[in-house]
Structure formats: structure tokens, C-alpha cells
Amino acid sequence: MDIPLRTSTDLVISCFCKVYNTVGYGFLERVYERALLSAFQ
């Protein structure tokens, strides 16, 4: 696995975990999508 790709993957997974822990469970995909977009910016 390429190092930059692995770093990017780790960043995406880390952001998702933070968003999921903040928002919680039970929402539609769109809620998480918007929260992730906000986290990436």
C-alpha cells in the first residue's frame, strides 16, 4: 500500500469516527455526509 494513500485513508476514517461519535447513530446517510463534508473543510 502506498504511504500517501494510507495516510489519506487514515484521515478519512478518523474524521468519520469523530463525526459518528459527535452526531450519534440512527440518522440517514445524508446527515453523516453533510457532517463529513463540514469536517473535511
DSSP file (Angstrom, degrees, kcal/mol; ACC not computed):
  #  RESIDUE AA STRUCTURE BP1 BP2  ACC     N-H-->O    O-->H-N    N-H-->O    O-->H-N    TCO  KAPPA ALPHA  PHI   PSI    X-CA   Y-CA   Z-CA
    1    1 A M              0   0    0      0, 0.0     2,-0.2     0, 0.0     0, 0.0   0.000 360.0 360.0 360.0 137.0    0.0    0.0    0.0
    2    2 A D     >  -     0   0    0      1,-0.1     4,-2.4     2,-0.0     5,-0.2  -0.470 360.0-130.9 -71.2 137.2    1.3    3.4   -0.9
    3    3 A I  H  > S+     0   0    0      1,-0.2     4,-2.5     2,-0.2     5,-0.2   0.918 105.1  49.1 -59.0 -49.0    2.2    5.6    2.1
    4    4 A P  H  > S+     0   0    0      0, 0.0     4,-2.3     0, 0.0    -1,-0.2   0.894 112.3  50.1 -59.9 -36.9    0.3    8.7    0.9
    5    5 A L  H  > S+     0   0    0      2,-0.2     4,-2.7     1,-0.2    -2,-0.2   0.917 110.2  49.7 -65.3 -42.4   -2.8    6.6    0.2
    6    6 A R  H  X S+     0   0    0     -4,-2.4     4,-2.6     2,-0.2    -1,-0.2   0.908 110.7  49.9 -62.8 -41.5   -2.6    5.0    3.7
    7    7 A T  H  X S+     0   0    0     -4,-2.5     4,-2.0     2,-0.2    -1,-0.2   0.915 112.0  47.8 -63.2 -43.2   -2.3    8.5    5.3
    8    8 A S  H  X S+     0   0    0     -4,-2.3     4,-2.3     2,-0.2    -2,-0.2   0.910 111.7  50.3 -63.4 -42.6   -5.3    9.7    3.4
    9    9 A T  H  X S+     0   0    0     -4,-2.7     4,-2.5     1,-0.2     5,-0.2   0.919 109.6  50.5 -62.5 -44.4   -7.3    6.6    4.3
   10   10 A D  H  X S+     0   0    0     -4,-2.6     4,-2.4     1,-0.2    -1,-0.2   0.885 110.1  51.2 -60.8 -38.9   -6.4    7.0    8.0
   11   11 A L  H  X S+     0   0    0     -4,-2.0     4,-2.5     2,-0.2    -2,-0.2   0.919 110.7  47.5 -64.8 -44.2   -7.5   10.7    7.9
   12   12 A V  H  X S+     0   0    0     -4,-2.3     4,-2.5     2,-0.2    -2,-0.2   0.927 114.0  46.7 -63.8 -45.6  -10.9    9.8    6.3
   13   13 A I  H  X S+     0   0    0     -4,-2.5     4,-2.4     2,-0.2    -1,-0.2   0.906 112.3  50.7 -64.2 -41.4  -11.5    7.0    8.8
   14   14 A S  H  X S+     0   0    0     -4,-2.4     4,-2.2    -5,-0.2    -2,-0.2   0.922 111.0  48.2 -62.2 -44.8  -10.5    9.3   11.7
   15   15 A C  H  X S+     0   0    0     -4,-2.5     4,-2.6     1,-0.2    -2,-0.2   0.912 110.8  51.4 -62.3 -42.5  -12.8   12.0   10.5
   16   16 A F  H  X S+     0   0    0     -4,-2.5     4,-3.1     1,-0.2     5,-0.2   0.929 109.1  50.1 -61.4 -44.4  -15.7    9.6   10.1
   17   17 A C  H  X S+     0   0    0     -4,-2.4     4,-2.4     1,-0.2    -1,-0.2   0.909 111.7  48.1 -61.7 -42.0  -15.2    8.2   13.7
   18   18 A K  H  X S+     0   0    0     -4,-2.2     4,-1.8     2,-0.2    -1,-0.2   0.923 114.5  46.0 -63.8 -44.2  -15.2   11.8   15.1
   19   19 A V  H  X S+     0   0    0     -4,-2.6     4,-3.3     2,-0.2     5,-0.4   0.934 113.2  49.2 -63.5 -46.3  -18.3   12.7   13.2
   20   20 A Y  H  X S+     0   0    0     -4,-3.1     4,-2.3     1,-0.2    -2,-0.2   0.899 112.1  48.0 -61.7 -42.1  -20.1    9.5   14.1
   21   21 A N  H  < S+     0   0    0     -4,-2.4    -1,-0.2    -5,-0.2    -2,-0.2   0.830 117.0  43.5 -68.6 -31.2  -19.3    9.9   17.8
   22   22 A T  H  < S+     0   0    0     -4,-1.8    -2,-0.2    -5,-0.2    -1,-0.2   0.929 122.5  34.8 -77.6 -48.0  -20.5   13.5   17.7
   23   23 A V  H  < S-     0   0    0     -4,-3.3    -3,-0.2     1,-0.2     2,-0.2   0.882 100.4-147.6 -76.9 -39.9  -23.7   13.0   15.7
   24   24 A G     <  -     0   0    0     -4,-2.3     3,-0.3    -5,-0.4     2,-0.2  -0.521  23.8 -59.1  98.6-171.0  -24.6    9.6   17.1
   25   25 A Y  S    S+     0   0    0     -2,-0.2     3,-0.1     1,-0.1    -4,-0.0  -0.649  96.0  56.1-110.2 165.3  -26.4    6.8   15.4
   26   26 A G  S    S+     0   0    0      1,-0.3     2,-0.2    -2,-0.2    -1,-0.1   0.463  73.0 120.9  98.8   2.2  -29.8    6.3   13.7
   27   27 A F        -     0   0    0     -3,-0.3    -1,-0.3     1,-0.1     2,-0.1  -0.548  67.2 -97.5 -95.8 163.6  -29.6    9.1   11.1
   28   28 A L    >>  -     0   0    0     -2,-0.2     3,-1.2     1,-0.1     4,-1.0  -0.350  40.0-103.7 -72.2 160.5  -29.9    8.8    7.4
   29   29 A E  H 3> S+     0   0    0      1,-0.3     4,-2.4     2,-0.2     5,-0.2   0.823 116.8  65.7 -54.8 -35.8  -26.8    8.7    5.3
   30   30 A R  H 3> S+     0   0    0      1,-0.2     4,-2.4     2,-0.2    -1,-0.3   0.841  96.4  55.7 -60.3 -35.6  -27.2   12.3    4.2
   31   31 A V  H <> S+     0   0    0     -3,-1.2     4,-2.0     2,-0.2    -1,-0.2   0.932 111.2  43.1 -63.2 -46.2  -26.7   13.6    7.8
   32   32 A Y  H  X S+     0   0    0     -4,-1.0     4,-2.6     2,-0.2    -2,-0.2   0.872 111.4  55.8 -67.8 -37.3  -23.4   11.9    8.0
   33   33 A E  H  X S+     0   0    0     -4,-2.4     4,-2.4     2,-0.2    -2,-0.2   0.933 109.9  44.9 -60.4 -47.0  -22.4   13.0    4.5
   34   34 A R  H  X S+     0   0    0     -4,-2.4     4,-2.0     1,-0.2    -1,-0.2   0.896 113.1  50.5 -65.7 -40.1  -23.0   16.7    5.4
   35   35 A A  H  X S+     0   0    0     -4,-2.0     4,-2.1    -5,-0.2    -1,-0.2   0.895 111.1  49.0 -65.6 -39.3  -21.2   16.4    8.7
   36   36 A L  H  X S+     0   0    0     -4,-2.6     4,-2.4     2,-0.2    -2,-0.2   0.908 108.5  53.0 -66.4 -41.6  -18.2   14.8    7.0
   37   37 A L  H  X S+     0   0    0     -4,-2.4     4,-1.2     1,-0.2    -1,-0.2   0.910 110.8  47.9 -59.1 -41.2  -18.1   17.5    4.3
   38   38 A S  H  < S+     0   0    0     -4,-2.0     3,-0.2     1,-0.2    -1,-0.2   0.898 111.2  50.5 -65.9 -40.5  -18.0   20.1    7.1
   39   39 A A  H  < S+     0   0    0     -4,-2.1    -2,-0.2     1,-0.2    -1,-0.2   0.851 107.8  53.3 -66.8 -34.9  -15.2   18.2    8.9
   40   40 A F  H  <        0   0    0     -4,-2.4    -1,-0.2     1,-0.3    -2,-0.2   0.772 360.0 360.0 -72.6 -25.2  -13.1   18.0    5.7
   41   41 A Q     <        0   0    0     -4,-1.2    -1,-0.3    -3,-0.2    -2,-0.2   0.474 360.0 360.0 -83.5 360.0  -13.3   21.7    5.2
